[in-house]
């Protein structure tokens, strides 16, 4: 289940991204793009053979590109949050949550004592995958006196965590789909505007048509570039989460299950 703090963080990240990007557009992108378009228009009137240079400000000037950048920053904020959470959980793999001396084992009668040591961890650590799986395995072993049952319970927790990680990626997958979708919306809007100004093109005024076609292709170009970067980051995040689950299973087998004994 998604924690309330995660929802608050994601909502705040969206609001901050929108405000930040819009402020940059108002103060930088739109003034510079208008100046670039005005300069290009003046030079074209002076020199009919003038070839327009592609300006980054003109590429970014439309509302679709602004929306795409907002979504990209939002996704980056969520990815950073999840990577920090994964890194914090990986640090627990470096600790021995059941510090037994060499040759010692855990009997069913000792489960409560060892469980208390795990429960003494800070709350933010105790609610992560590894401590939860260790506690589940100990409690199952104490209740059933079966090592096989304890091992099965620990693996169930790991599989559940893998499914949770996958479900929590749904928002990032939606953003990865929404960015190119907004780019295609910009393409349709730009082509529609260009078609609406066809009569002006017939009279020799191509300025409005070329600007509308620029909107059409620029929005898709920016969307595809951002999607490439976002999908690359999503792949690495998912790989880190899968590695965390696999390493947790190995930890549980070597440092918990193999230490259980039935007298």
DRENTIVEX-248266 format. One record per residue: residue in one letter; x, y, z of N, C-alpha, C in turn. Coordinates in nm, 3 decimals, always signed. Last residue first. Layout:
residues N
  type      n_u      n_v      n_w     ca_u     ca_v     ca_w      c_u      c_v      c_w
     a        X        Y        Z        X        Y        Z        X        Y        Z
...
//
This chain:
residues 263
  type      n_u      n_v      n_w     ca_u     ca_v     ca_w      c_u      c_v      c_w
     x   +1.522   -2.875   +1.767   +1.591   -2.964   +1.863   +1.534   -3.105   +1.851
     x   +1.572   -2.735   +1.462   +1.468   -2.792   +1.545   +1.534   -2.894   +1.637
     x   +1.716   -2.426   +1.357   +1.730   -2.567   +1.391   +1.613   -2.609   +1.479
     x   +1.834   -2.177   +1.133   +1.722   -2.234   +1.211   +1.748   -2.383   +1.237
     x   +2.022   -2.085   +0.964   +2.055   -2.081   +1.106   +1.945   -2.140   +1.194
     x   +1.916   -2.085   +0.713   +2.022   -2.183   +0.741   +2.063   -2.184   +0.887
     x   +1.740   -1.866   +0.734   +1.689   -2.002   +0.720   +1.795   -2.105   +0.757
     x   +1.932   -1.644   +0.772   +1.818   -1.673   +0.857   +1.779   -1.819   +0.849
     x   +2.141   -1.619   +0.598   +2.158   -1.565   +0.733   +2.039   -1.589   +0.826
     x   +2.067   -1.744   +0.356   +2.198   -1.770   +0.416   +2.206   -1.729   +0.562
     x   +1.802   -1.667   +0.299   +1.840   -1.808   +0.295   +1.968   -1.835   +0.372
     x   +1.815   -1.391   +0.320   +1.725   -1.468   +0.408   +1.764   -1.615   +0.411
     x   +1.996   -1.328   +0.113   +2.026   -1.295   +0.253   +1.942   -1.380   +0.347
     x   +1.849   -1.410   -0.112   +1.976   -1.475   -0.080   +2.015   -1.452   +0.066
     x   +1.636   -1.229   -0.096   +1.611   -1.373   -0.088   +1.738   -1.449   -0.052
     x   +1.778   -0.991   -0.132   +1.708   -1.015   -0.006   +1.677   -1.163   +0.011
     x   +1.863   -1.016   -0.393   +1.964   -1.016   -0.288   +1.900   -1.039   -0.151
     x   +1.610   -1.000   -0.522   +1.694   -1.121   -0.534   +1.797   -1.128   -0.423
     x   +1.530   -0.740   -0.450   +1.449   -0.856   -0.411   +1.533   -0.983   -0.416
     x   +1.735   -0.586   -0.567   +1.711   -0.580   -0.423   +1.632   -0.701   -0.376
     x   +1.698   -0.642   -0.836   +1.821   -0.688   -0.772   +1.806   -0.686   -0.621
     x   +1.457   -0.509   -0.876   +1.461   -0.655   -0.892   +1.586   -0.713   -0.825
     x   +1.544   -0.246   -0.835   +1.444   -0.304   -0.746   +1.443   -0.457   -0.755
     x   +1.725   -0.212   -1.046   +1.771   -0.200   -0.908   +1.672   -0.264   -0.811
     x   +1.551   -0.239   -1.265   +1.660   -0.335   -1.248   +1.713   -0.331   -1.104
     x   +1.392   -0.016   -1.235   +1.332   -0.148   -1.221   +1.438   -0.255   -1.200
     x   +1.589   +0.180   -1.285   +1.520   +0.175   -1.157   +1.458   +0.038   -1.134
     x   +1.659   +0.126   -1.550   +1.759   +0.108   -1.445   +1.695   +0.104   -1.306
     x   +1.415   +0.182   -1.680   +1.476   +0.050   -1.691   +1.576   +0.026   -1.578
     x   +1.381   +0.451   -1.623   +1.287   +0.353   -1.569   +1.345   +0.213   -1.573
     x   +1.589   +0.564   -1.773   +1.592   +0.574   -1.626   +1.497   +0.473   -1.562
     x   +1.495   +0.502   -2.031   +1.626   +0.454   -1.987   +1.635   +0.456   -1.834
     x   +1.257   +0.641   -2.037   +1.252   +0.495   -2.043   +1.385   +0.434   -1.999
     x   +1.356   +0.907   -2.030   +1.275   +0.856   -1.921   +1.270   +0.703   -1.921
     x   +1.493   +0.932   -2.276   +1.565   +0.948   -2.149   +1.488   +0.884   -2.034
     x   +1.280   +0.891   -2.455   +1.399   +0.807   -2.460   +1.476   +0.812   -2.328
     x   +1.107   +1.100   -2.387   +1.066   +0.961   -2.363   +1.185   +0.867   -2.365
     x   +1.246   +1.324   -2.475   +1.224   +1.305   -2.332   +1.185   +1.162   -2.299
     x   +1.234   +1.275   -2.753   +1.363   +1.285   -2.686   +1.348   +1.262   -2.535
     x   +0.958   +1.280   -2.796   +1.032   +1.156   -2.821   +1.169   +1.159   -2.753
     x   +0.896   +1.548   -2.731   +0.834   +1.436   -2.659   +0.914   +1.308   -2.677
     x   +1.040   +1.696   -2.918   +1.075   +1.707   -2.776   +1.019   +1.590   -2.697
     x   +0.902   +1.607   -3.152   +1.047   +1.590   -3.137   +1.087   +1.594   -2.990
     x   +0.640   +1.688   -3.110   +0.671   +1.545   -3.117   +0.820   +1.520   -3.098
     x   +0.675   +1.966   -3.113   +0.618   +1.901   -2.995   +0.648   +1.752   -2.994
     x   +0.778   +2.014   -3.371   +0.860   +2.041   -3.253   +0.807   +1.969   -3.130
     x   +0.572   +1.958   -3.549   +0.687   +1.869   -3.544   +0.773   +1.891   -3.421
     x   +0.374   +2.156   -3.492   +0.340   +2.014   -3.509   +0.461   +1.925   -3.487
     x   +0.514   +2.398   -3.494   +0.449   +2.352   -3.370   +0.422   +2.202   -3.378
     x   +0.577   +2.402   -3.766   +0.684   +2.394   -3.666   +0.630   +2.347   -3.532
     x   +0.326   +2.436   -3.873   +0.394   +2.308   -3.896   +0.511   +2.291   -3.801
     x   +0.289   +2.699   -3.786   +0.201   +2.593   -3.737   +0.262   +2.456   -3.758
     x   +0.490   +2.831   -3.930   +0.493   +2.834   -3.784   +0.405   +2.724   -3.726
     x   +0.409   +2.781   -4.193   +0.536   +2.725   -4.147   +0.545   +2.726   -3.994
     x   +0.165   +2.924   -4.194   +0.168   +2.779   -4.219   +0.296   +2.718   -4.166
     x   +0.241   +3.190   -4.145   +0.155   +3.120   -4.051   +0.158   +2.970   -4.068
     x   +0.411   +3.238   -4.375   +0.459   +3.251   -4.237   +0.375   +3.172   -4.138
     x   +0.339   +3.244   -4.636   +0.368   +3.112   -4.579   +0.408   +3.119   -4.432
     x   +0.155   +3.403   -4.852   +0.197   +3.426   -4.713   +0.215   +3.290   -4.645
     x   +0.048   +3.349   -5.101   +0.191   +3.372   -5.092   +0.243   +3.397   -4.953
     x   -0.208   +3.271   -5.120   -0.183   +3.410   -5.154   -0.035   +3.447   -5.140
     x   -0.196   +3.019   -5.021   -0.229   +3.035   -5.163   -0.203   +3.177   -5.211
     x   -0.158   +3.073   -4.753   -0.045   +3.020   -4.829   -0.070   +3.033   -4.979
     x   -0.413   +3.150   -4.688   -0.307   +3.251   -4.684   -0.185   +3.205   -4.761
     x   -0.545   +2.908   -4.711   -0.582   +3.016   -4.803   -0.478   +3.127   -4.804
     x   -0.440   +2.758   -4.501   -0.402   +2.723   -4.638   -0.435   +2.835   -4.736
     x   -0.488   +2.773   -4.237   -0.426   +2.890   -4.298   -0.382   +2.862   -4.441
     x   -0.585   +2.529   -4.160   -0.676   +2.643   -4.152   -0.620   +2.768   -4.215
     x   -0.357   +2.373   -4.180   -0.463   +2.354   -4.280   -0.560   +2.472   -4.278
     x   -0.224   +2.468   -3.951   -0.166   +2.489   -4.085   -0.271   +2.474   -4.194
     x   -0.393   +2.377   -3.748   -0.374   +2.521   -3.768   -0.318   +2.551   -3.906
     x   -0.356   +2.098   -3.788   -0.489   +2.159   -3.804   -0.479   +2.310   -3.824
     x   -0.087   +2.073   -3.728   -0.131   +2.044   -3.865   -0.269   +2.105   -3.891
     x   -0.098   +2.144   -3.454   -0.020   +2.222   -3.549   -0.063   +2.199   -3.693
     x   -0.264   +1.943   -3.347   -0.303   +2.084   -3.338   -0.229   +2.169   -3.441
     x   -0.112   +1.714   -3.403   -0.246   +1.728   -3.462   -0.290   +1.875   -3.460
     x   +0.116   +1.775   -3.248   +0.128   +1.753   -3.392   -0.007   +1.773   -3.461
     x   +0.011   +1.787   -2.990   +0.069   +1.907   -3.050   +0.083   +1.894   -3.201
     x   -0.059   +1.518   -2.968   -0.164   +1.619   -2.963   -0.113   +1.750   -3.024
     x   +0.195   +1.405   -2.969   +0.108   +1.380   -3.083   -0.010   +1.479   -3.086
     x   +0.284   +1.499   -2.718   +0.353   +1.538   -2.840   +0.269   +1.516   -2.964
     x   +0.111   +1.366   -2.550   +0.098   +1.511   -2.560   +0.170   +1.562   -2.685
     x   +0.217   +1.110   -2.595   +0.078   +1.137   -2.630   +0.054   +1.288   -2.643
     x   +0.477   +1.124   -2.490   +0.460   +1.120   -2.636   +0.316   +1.145   -2.679
     x   +0.379   +1.155   -2.210   +0.467   +1.252   -2.276   +0.457   +1.243   -2.428
     x   +0.225   +0.933   -2.135   +0.160   +1.063   -2.152   +0.247   +1.162   -2.229
     x   +0.401   +0.719   -2.099   +0.305   +0.714   -2.210   +0.248   +0.853   -2.239
     x   +0.541   +0.805   -1.878   +0.617   +0.769   -1.998   +0.527   +0.757   -2.119
     x   +0.328   +0.828   -1.701   +0.397   +0.949   -1.745   +0.476   +0.921   -1.873
     x   +0.268   +0.554   -1.670   +0.168   +0.645   -1.726   +0.234   +0.772   -1.777
     x   +0.502   +0.467   -1.549   +0.469   +0.415   -1.683   +0.364   +0.504   -1.750
     x   +0.478   +0.601   -1.308   +0.589   +0.635   -1.397   +0.563   +0.584   -1.538
     x   +0.251   +0.468   -1.208   +0.246   +0.612   -1.232   +0.357   +0.655   -1.327
     x   +0.348   +0.204   -1.183   +0.239   +0.233   -1.278   +0.231   +0.383   -1.309
     x   +0.528   +0.128   -0.997   +0.583   +0.185   -1.119   +0.474   +0.230   -1.216
     x   +0.387   +0.000   -0.804   +0.422   +0.139   -0.777   +0.487   +0.208   -0.897
     x   +0.377   -0.256   -0.908   +0.255   -0.176   -0.909   +0.285   -0.029   -0.885
     x   +0.644   -0.338   -0.862   +0.593   -0.329   -0.999   +0.468   -0.242   -1.006
     x   +0.657   -0.336   -0.585   +0.746   -0.250   -0.662   +0.691   -0.229   -0.803
     x   +0.468   -0.538   -0.536   +0.443   -0.401   -0.492   +0.530   -0.303   -0.568
     x   +0.593   -0.762   -0.643   +0.468   -0.717   -0.702   +0.435   -0.574   -0.661
     x   +0.811   -0.771   -0.466   +0.835   -0.754   -0.609   +0.708   -0.705   -0.680
     x   +0.676   -0.820   -0.226   +0.748   -0.694   -0.243   +0.776   -0.666   -0.391
     x   +0.581   -1.077   -0.276   +0.485   -0.969   -0.255   +0.552   -0.833   -0.274
     x   +0.823   -1.212   -0.285   +0.740   -1.206   -0.405   +0.637   -1.095   -0.395
     x   +0.902   -1.175   -0.018   +0.984   -1.121   -0.127   +0.903   -1.110   -0.256
     x   +0.700   -1.314   +0.118   +0.718   -1.170   +0.142   +0.798   -1.106   +0.029
     x   +0.750   -1.571   +0.023   +0.622   -1.507   -0.007   +0.632   -1.355   +0.011
     x   +0.996   -1.621   +0.137   +0.989   -1.605   -0.008   +0.857   -1.540   -0.050
     x   +0.919   -1.646   +0.404   +1.012   -1.540   +0.366   +1.006   -1.515   +0.215
     x   +0.755   -1.874   +0.389   +0.698   -1.745   +0.429   +0.788   -1.629   +0.389
     x   +0.939   -2.072   +0.320   +0.831   -2.038   +0.227   +0.770   -1.903   +0.259
     x   +1.099   -2.076   +0.551   +1.158   -2.039   +0.423   +1.051   -1.997   +0.323
     x   +0.908   -2.164   +0.737   +0.973   -2.034   +0.756   +1.033   -1.985   +0.625
     x   +0.849   -2.417   +0.633   +0.744   -2.316   +0.639   +0.804   -2.176   +0.655
     x   +1.097   -2.541   +0.668   +1.043   -2.525   +0.533   +0.933   -2.418   +0.531
     x   +1.121   -2.550   +0.942   +1.213   -2.465   +0.868   +1.160   -2.439   +0.727
     x   +0.875   -2.546   +1.182   +0.912   -2.602   +1.052   +1.002   -2.504   +0.979
     x   +0.734   -2.462   +1.401   +0.857   -2.541   +1.424   +0.902   -2.610   +1.295
     x   +0.521   -2.294   +1.385   +0.506   -2.427   +1.322   +0.623   -2.520   +1.352
     x   +0.591   -2.064   +1.531   +0.455   -2.116   +1.539   +0.444   -2.259   +1.490
     x   +0.858   -2.010   +1.475   +0.817   -2.029   +1.613   +0.679   -2.091   +1.626
     x   +0.842   -1.982   +1.197   +0.922   -2.090   +1.254   +0.882   -2.117   +1.399
     x   +0.687   -1.752   +1.180   +0.635   -1.877   +1.124   +0.711   -1.997   +1.181
     x   +0.861   -1.568   +1.304   +0.730   -1.597   +1.363   +0.671   -1.726   +1.309
     x   +1.080   -1.574   +1.124   +1.096   -1.613   +1.265   +0.962   -1.651   +1.329
     x   +0.960   -1.482   +0.886   +1.021   -1.615   +0.891   +1.036   -1.663   +1.035
     x   +0.879   -1.225   +0.964   +0.779   -1.323   +0.920   +0.834   -1.464   +0.927
     x   +1.127   -1.106   +1.024   +1.028   -1.125   +1.129   +0.924   -1.229   +1.090
     x   +1.240   -1.110   +0.765   +1.306   -1.180   +0.876   +1.207   -1.207   +0.988
     x   +1.058   -0.947   +0.625   +1.073   -1.087   +0.587   +1.140   -1.168   +0.698
     x   +1.097   -0.704   +0.758   +0.965   -0.764   +0.756   +0.973   -0.913   +0.722
     x   +1.371   -0.651   +0.703   +1.326   -0.679   +0.840   +1.188   -0.745   +0.846
     x   +1.345   -0.630   +0.405   +1.428   -0.731   +0.474   +1.385   -0.754   +0.619
     x   +1.156   -0.415   +0.337   +1.139   -0.555   +0.297   +1.216   -0.651   +0.386
     x   +1.071   -0.186   +0.608   +1.122   -0.222   +0.476   +1.117   -0.373   +0.456
     x   +1.005   -0.113   +0.863   +0.895   -0.130   +0.769   +0.941   -0.164   +0.628
     x   +1.242   -0.074   +1.000   +1.163   -0.193   +1.033   +1.052   -0.218   +0.931
     x   +1.334   +0.173   +0.913   +1.404   +0.052   +0.871   +1.316   -0.072   +0.891
     x   +1.154   +0.349   +1.029   +1.174   +0.357   +0.884   +1.250   +0.237   +0.830
     x   +1.178   +0.279   +1.302   +1.054   +0.250   +1.229   +1.077   +0.251   +1.079
     x   +1.486   +0.116   +1.401   +1.404   +0.235   +1.378   +1.285   +0.203   +1.287
     x   +1.465   -0.207   +1.568   +1.518   -0.118   +1.463   +1.432   +0.007   +1.453
     x   +1.345   -0.381   +1.736   +1.407   -0.264   +1.798   +1.467   -0.169   +1.694
     x   +1.271   -0.599   +1.591   +1.167   -0.500   +1.619   +1.223   -0.374   +1.682
     x   +1.508   -0.744   +1.606   +1.469   -0.686   +1.476   +1.364   -0.577   +1.498
     x   +1.501   -0.813   +1.874   +1.615   -0.737   +1.823   +1.582   -0.671   +1.689
     x   +1.270   -0.965   +1.892   +1.276   -0.837   +1.961   +1.390   -0.750   +1.909
     x   +1.342   -1.196   +1.759   +1.247   -1.106   +1.695   +1.249   -0.969   +1.760
     x   +1.503   -1.320   +1.946   +1.565   -1.265   +1.826   +1.470   -1.170   +1.754
     x   +1.305   -1.389   +2.138   +1.420   -1.306   +2.176   +1.484   -1.242   +2.054
     x   +1.134   -1.553   +1.994   +1.085   -1.428   +2.050   +1.200   -1.334   +2.085
     x   +1.294   -1.781   +1.926   +1.243   -1.691   +1.823   +1.203   -1.555   +1.880
     x   +1.380   -1.976   +2.091   +1.458   -1.852   +2.091   +1.400   -1.746   +1.998
     x   +1.229   -2.200   +2.052   +1.214   -2.132   +2.180   +1.284   -1.997   +2.184
     x   +1.320   -2.291   +1.802   +1.187   -2.230   +1.812   +1.166   -2.154   +1.942
     x   +1.667   -2.182   +1.782   +1.565   -2.283   +1.810   +1.428   -2.215   +1.817
     x   +1.930   -2.098   +1.584   +1.809   -2.043   +1.645   +1.709   -2.157   +1.659
     x   +2.282   -2.155   +1.655   +2.160   -2.169   +1.576   +2.043   -2.108   +1.653
     x   +2.639   -2.102   +1.625   +2.513   -2.094   +1.698   +2.394   -2.106   +1.602
     x   +2.866   -2.092   +1.468   +2.819   -2.222   +1.513   +2.689   -2.220   +1.590
     x   +2.961   -1.775   +1.574   +2.990   -1.886   +1.484   +2.942   -2.017   +1.545
     x   +2.680   -1.586   +1.706   +2.821   -1.628   +1.705   +2.837   -1.748   +1.613
     x   +2.444   -1.384   +1.533   +2.478   -1.505   +1.607   +2.627   -1.530   +1.600
     x   +2.268   -1.129   +1.480   +2.413   -1.146   +1.502   +2.445   -1.267   +1.592
     x   +2.056   -1.069   +1.264   +2.056   -1.174   +1.367   +2.202   -1.208   +1.397
     x   +2.121   -0.877   +1.084   +2.008   -0.850   +1.173   +1.995   -0.953   +1.283
     x   +2.402   -0.755   +0.980   +2.356   -0.885   +1.027   +2.245   -0.860   +1.128
     x   +2.406   -0.541   +0.693   +2.403   -0.563   +0.838   +2.355   -0.704   +0.868
     x   +2.377   -0.509   +0.427   +2.515   -0.513   +0.476   +2.521   -0.538   +0.626
     x   +2.112   -0.480   +0.384   +2.171   -0.608   +0.344   +2.314   -0.621   +0.393
     x   +2.062   -0.218   +0.446   +2.030   -0.319   +0.548   +2.088   -0.455   +0.512
     x   +2.118   -0.090   +0.210   +2.215   -0.078   +0.320   +2.188   -0.179   +0.431
     x   +1.893   -0.136   +0.059   +2.013   -0.215   +0.028   +2.116   -0.206   +0.140
     x   +1.721   +0.057   +0.157   +1.692   -0.084   +0.185   +1.814   -0.171   +0.157
     x   +1.844   +0.286   +0.054   +1.833   +0.271   +0.199   +1.805   +0.124   +0.236
     x   +1.810   +0.239   -0.219   +1.945   +0.243   -0.164   +1.944   +0.225   -0.013
     x   +1.532   +0.259   -0.238   +1.599   +0.132   -0.270   +1.739   +0.127   -0.212
     x   +1.499   +0.528   -0.170   +1.438   +0.424   -0.088   +1.504   +0.289   -0.112
     x   +1.638   +0.647   -0.381   +1.685   +0.667   -0.244   +1.626   +0.562   -0.150
     x   +1.475   +0.564   -0.593   +1.614   +0.519   -0.588   +1.672   +0.538   -0.448
     x   +1.238   +0.699   -0.534   +1.240   +0.552   -0.530   +1.383   +0.498   -0.526
     x   +1.320   +0.970   -0.564   +1.264   +0.920   -0.438   +1.275   +0.769   -0.428
     x   +1.397   +0.971   -0.834   +1.497   +1.000   -0.730   +1.448   +0.948   -0.595
     x   +1.148   +0.921   -0.952   +1.257   +0.825   -0.969   +1.364   +0.846   -0.862
     x   +1.010   +1.152   -0.884   +0.963   +1.023   -0.832   +1.073   +0.919   -0.842
     x   +1.160   +1.342   -1.027   +1.148   +1.353   -0.880   +1.103   +1.221   -0.819
     x   +1.119   +1.253   -1.288   +1.254   +1.251   -1.231   +1.250   +1.259   -1.079
     x   +0.845   +1.306   -1.319   +0.894   +1.167   -1.320   +1.033   +1.157   -1.260
     x   +0.855   +1.585   -1.309   +0.778   +1.511   -1.210   +0.825   +1.367   -1.203
     x   +1.004   +1.638   -1.538   +1.059   +1.674   -1.406   +0.986   +1.600   -1.294
     x   +0.818   +1.542   -1.727   +0.950   +1.484   -1.717   +1.013   +1.514   -1.581
     x   +0.599   +1.710   -1.692   +0.584   +1.567   -1.663   +0.720   +1.500   -1.647
     x   +0.721   +1.950   -1.778   +0.667   +1.938   -1.642   +0.654   +1.792   -1.603
     x   +0.777   +1.887   -2.042   +0.889   +1.910   -1.950   +0.842   +1.900   -1.805
     x   +0.517   +1.867   -2.144   +0.607   +1.751   -2.149   +0.723   +1.767   -2.051
     x   +0.421   +2.126   -2.111   +0.358   +2.016   -2.038   +0.449   +1.894   -2.034
     x   +0.590   +2.260   -2.293   +0.591   +2.296   -2.151   +0.532   +2.182   -2.067
     x   +0.513   +2.142   -2.532   +0.648   +2.120   -2.482   +0.659   +2.155   -2.334
     x   +0.250   +2.243   -2.545   +0.273   +2.098   -2.538   +0.413   +2.069   -2.484
     x   +0.278   +2.517   -2.571   +0.225   +2.464   -2.446   +0.249   +2.314   -2.432
     x   +0.594   +2.612   -2.730   +0.451   +2.583   -2.726   +0.410   +2.518   -2.594
     x   +0.878   +2.651   -2.738   +0.789   +2.763   -2.707   +0.643   +2.724   -2.683
     x   +1.098   +2.496   -2.802   +1.036   +2.475   -2.672   +0.916   +2.565   -2.646
     x   +1.193   +2.579   -3.048   +1.157   +2.438   -3.030   +1.073   +2.416   -2.904
     x   +1.260   +2.840   -2.990   +1.144   +2.816   -3.076   +1.098   +2.671   -3.064
     x   +1.487   +2.791   -2.841   +1.374   +2.859   -2.778   +1.247   +2.841   -2.859
     x   +1.661   +2.679   -3.020   +1.612   +2.594   -2.913   +1.492   +2.657   -2.844
     x   +1.612   +2.741   -3.366   +1.644   +2.794   -3.233   +1.584   +2.704   -3.127
     x   +1.736   +2.677   -3.677   +1.650   +2.622   -3.571   +1.698   +2.671   -3.435
     x   +1.740   +2.937   -3.916   +1.815   +2.851   -3.825   +1.723   +2.803   -3.712
     x   +1.616   +2.976   -4.245   +1.596   +2.989   -4.103   +1.683   +2.890   -4.025
     x   +1.778   +3.130   -4.507   +1.742   +2.999   -4.452   +1.732   +3.012   -4.301
     x   +1.693   +3.373   -4.749   +1.740   +3.345   -4.613   +1.688   +3.210   -4.564
     x   +1.607   +3.463   -4.990   +1.683   +3.338   -4.988   +1.735   +3.300   -4.851
     x   +1.492   +3.712   -4.947   +1.404   +3.597   -4.976   +1.476   +3.463   -4.973
     x   +1.573   +3.936   -4.716   +1.645   +3.843   -4.804   +1.556   +3.721   -4.830
     x   +1.385   +4.086   -4.577   +1.498   +4.153   -4.641   +1.565   +4.065   -4.745
     x   +1.212   +3.892   -4.485   +1.159   +4.000   -4.569   +1.269   +4.073   -4.642
     x   +1.387   +3.739   -4.335   +1.325   +3.679   -4.453   +1.265   +3.785   -4.544
     x   +1.447   +3.915   -4.130   +1.554   +3.878   -4.223   +1.498   +3.813   -4.349
     x   +1.200   +3.925   -3.997   +1.256   +4.046   -4.056   +1.365   +4.013   -4.159
     x   +1.173   +3.659   -3.912   +1.076   +3.715   -4.005   +1.130   +3.841   -4.073
     x   +1.390   +3.636   -3.736   +1.387   +3.553   -3.856   +1.289   +3.609   -3.959
     x   +1.307   +3.820   -3.538   +1.432   +3.842   -3.613   +1.434   +3.761   -3.742
     x   +1.073   +3.698   -3.449   +1.067   +3.832   -3.508   +1.192   +3.860   -3.591
     x   +1.176   +3.459   -3.345   +1.082   +3.456   -3.458   +1.073   +3.591   -3.527
     x   +1.336   +3.562   -3.136   +1.397   +3.484   -3.244   +1.306   +3.479   -3.365
     x   +1.144   +3.686   -2.974   +1.251   +3.766   -3.034   +1.316   +3.693   -3.150
     x   +0.994   +3.463   -2.902   +0.930   +3.570   -2.979   +1.035   +3.658   -3.046
     x   +1.189   +3.324   -2.757   +1.134   +3.264   -2.879   +1.066   +3.370   -2.965
     x   +1.234   +3.497   -2.544   +1.343   +3.470   -2.638   +1.291   +3.407   -2.767
     x   +0.980   +3.502   -2.411   +1.042   +3.624   -2.464   +1.151   +3.596   -2.568
     x   +0.949   +3.213   -2.359   +0.859   +3.287   -2.448   +0.918   +3.419   -2.497
     x   +1.178   +3.150   -2.188   +1.151   +3.081   -2.315   +1.064   +3.165   -2.407
     x   +1.186   +3.340   -1.960   +1.298   +3.312   -2.050   +1.251   +3.261   -2.187
     x   +0.955   +3.387   -1.810   +1.067   +3.482   -1.800   +1.176   +3.461   -1.906
     x   +0.776   +3.182   -1.873   +0.731   +3.321   -1.874   +0.849   +3.417   -1.881
     x   +0.936   +2.950   -1.843   +0.875   +2.983   -1.973   +0.836   +3.130   -1.980
     x   +0.998   +2.961   -1.573   +1.107   +2.968   -1.672   +1.052   +3.004   -1.809
     x   +0.742   +2.931   -1.465   +0.818   +3.053   -1.439   +0.931   +3.070   -1.540
     x   +0.681   +2.674   -1.553   +0.603   +2.787   -1.604   +0.676   +2.919   -1.579
     x   +0.868   +2.526   -1.404   +0.876   +2.528   -1.551   +0.800   +2.647   -1.607
     x   +0.779   +2.580   -1.138   +0.916   +2.611   -1.182   +0.925   +2.623   -1.333
     x   +0.514   +2.490   -1.134   +0.545   +2.630   -1.105   +0.683   +2.668   -1.157
     x   +0.548   +2.215   -1.199   +0.465   +2.302   -1.282   +0.499   +2.449   -1.260
     x   +0.713   +2.129   -0.988   +0.759   +2.119   -1.127   +0.681   +2.213   -1.217
     x   +0.545   +2.173   -0.769   +0.671   +2.247   -0.779   +0.723   +2.244   -0.922
     x   +0.337   +1.991   -0.827   +0.309   +2.134   -0.814   +0.436   +2.216   -0.833
     x   +0.478   +1.745   -0.827   +0.405   +1.790   -0.946   +0.381   +1.940   -0.941
     x   +0.576   +1.736   -0.565   +0.671   +1.738   -0.676   +0.603   +1.786   -0.804
     x   +0.339   +1.718   -0.419   +0.422   +1.839   -0.406   +0.520   +1.850   -0.522
     x   +0.259   +1.462   -0.499   +0.175   +1.578   -0.528   +0.255   +1.707   -0.521
     x   +0.475   +1.311   -0.401   +0.447   +1.313   -0.544   +0.359   +1.430   -0.582
     x   +0.456   +1.359   -0.123   +0.578   +1.393   -0.197   +0.549   +1.406   -0.346
     x   +0.202   +1.256   -0.069   +0.229   +1.398   -0.045   +0.352   +1.442   -0.124
     x   +0.245   +0.985   -0.131   +0.146   +1.064   -0.205   +0.171   +1.213   -0.190
     x   +0.442   +0.919   +0.058   +0.472   +0.907   -0.084   +0.375   +0.991   -0.166
     x   +0.305   +0.955   +0.297   +0.418   +1.043   +0.268   +0.456   +1.037   +0.121
     x   +0.119   +0.746   +0.292   +0.073   +0.884   +0.274   +0.187   +0.979   +0.239
     x   +0.231   +0.467   +0.091   +0.233   +0.541   +0.215   +0.186   +0.685   +0.192
     x   +0.048   +0.224   -0.081   +0.127   +0.347   -0.090   +0.117   +0.426   +0.039
     x   +0.086   -0.119   +0.000   +0.000   +0.000   +0.000   +0.090   +0.124   +0.000
//
